[in-house]
Amino acid sequence: MNSAVFDRLREIAHRQAGIALSPAKKTLVQGRIGRRCRELALTDPADYLAVLEGEQGASELMHFLDAIATNHTSFMREVDHFRRLEREVLERLRAGATKLRIWSAACSTGEEPYSIGCLVLDLLERCGRPTLDFKILATDISTQALGAAAKGCYDRQRVEPLGRYYLTRFFENSSNGGASQLRVKQCLRDTVLFRRLNLAQPPFPLNGPIDFIFCRNVMIYFDRATRLGLGREIYRLLSPKGLLMIGHAESLSDLGLPFCVDRPSIYRRAPERGAR
Ligand SMILES: C[S@@+](CC[C@H](N)C(=O)[O-])C[C@H]1O[C@@H](n2cnc3c(N)ncnc32)[C@H](O)[C@@H]1O
């Protein structure tokens, strides 16, 4: 791939999804675009760029973003966030909460929202509050990832970090994949709403207040301006007593937004001026 083509692709990735691809990512992008070129029977990345910028551009853009997005994730990834969530939800239940809203922004193939769902559903049942109004909104830019998430079928090995207890309660053998694949049970599926949402294009068509926002391992791909726009939206949507979880390798400290650090990678909204 020549540099001019790569630079145009970088520009599109940045403009459309806020994804900042460094020059060092050229080989990676080439490999990922290569796969899509073969599907379209194209041999030259320049021809692929022409498709992306041509009449079919709008529909090809989805495939392009699917190709360049890094979807790496796992069940119970960065497990301390889930332990904290458990403690916080328990506290809210004891305080008489009647409603719980959680947003998994950049949910990839579903492991994050389903991990949240297992934990909270189980907790609600154990606390005698199984009918509490509880919903998880799970969003991502990648339609491919969202498709896999909504299907909710995983190799047994991938689900194992959840532990035998959750696995038995919330998963069943998949009729398609045989015994090696497990499928999320309907009760867990019903708590999660999957939607496509581009975090680089605020304002988002969402309303708060949201009690917990998981926005993990996605800001790492964004430049400061994109992170700032996203951070402002998160601030707008997060409940005054809510918690924001970000990836362990990420930080909001350079954005100057009114968040305060609760623990590294866990934030709260800073108290309003004048409020105690
Ligand atoms: C590395 S995964 C993180 C998944 C999960 N949050 C976790 O921590 O395991 C990053 C996800 O961000 C999504 N993504 C990248 N750019 C995005 C954007 N502009 N808007 C929404 N999602 C985006 C990718 O499609 C991918 O699924």
The ligand as an ORCA input file, in Angstrom:
! r2SCAN-3c Opt
* xyz 0 1
  C     -10.715     -3.122     22.416
  S     -12.461     -3.141     22.244
  C     -12.959     -2.874     23.928
  C     -14.106     -3.749     24.322
  C     -14.517     -3.674     25.798
  N     -14.963     -2.357     26.169
  C     -13.386     -4.118     26.699
  O     -12.775     -3.299     27.401
  O     -13.081     -5.315     26.714
  C     -12.722     -1.553     21.498
  C     -14.090     -1.405     20.863
  O     -14.288     -0.037     20.532
  C     -15.054      0.036     19.354
  N     -14.902      1.366     18.756
  C     -13.834      1.907     18.116
  N     -14.113      3.137     17.700
  C     -15.383      3.413     18.086
  C     -16.247      4.541     17.944
  N     -15.846      5.644     17.307
  N     -17.482      4.464     18.477
  C     -17.897      3.345     19.136
  N     -17.137      2.251     19.285
  C     -15.885      2.291     18.768
  C     -14.500     -1.103     18.507
  O     -15.402     -1.492     17.498
  C     -14.261     -2.181     19.557
  O     -15.335     -3.055     19.654
*
